[in-house]
Amino acid sequence: MDIMLPFKVGDRAESRSFSLGFRGAWFRSKISLMCIRQGHLECLLEYLDFPDESKQFFLPWPAV
């Protein structure tokens, strides 16, 4: 079964932080991997402006 998504691995994306001290900040990133974990689609993001930061999985949110 193929899932139709508006983005794919390698696409550039923006991620918004909810971490204390960075709450509401937007970061440029690139989608490195997409997988389904625990029934939810998750994306592994690589920060473009912070190459030394570790990659983190995020749940994609629809653009508003």
Secondary structure as UniProt FT lines:
FT   TURN            9..10
FT   STRAND          12..16
FT   TURN            20..24
FT   STRAND          26..37
FT   TURN            38..39
FT   STRAND          40..47
FT   TURN            51..52
FT   STRAND          56..58
//
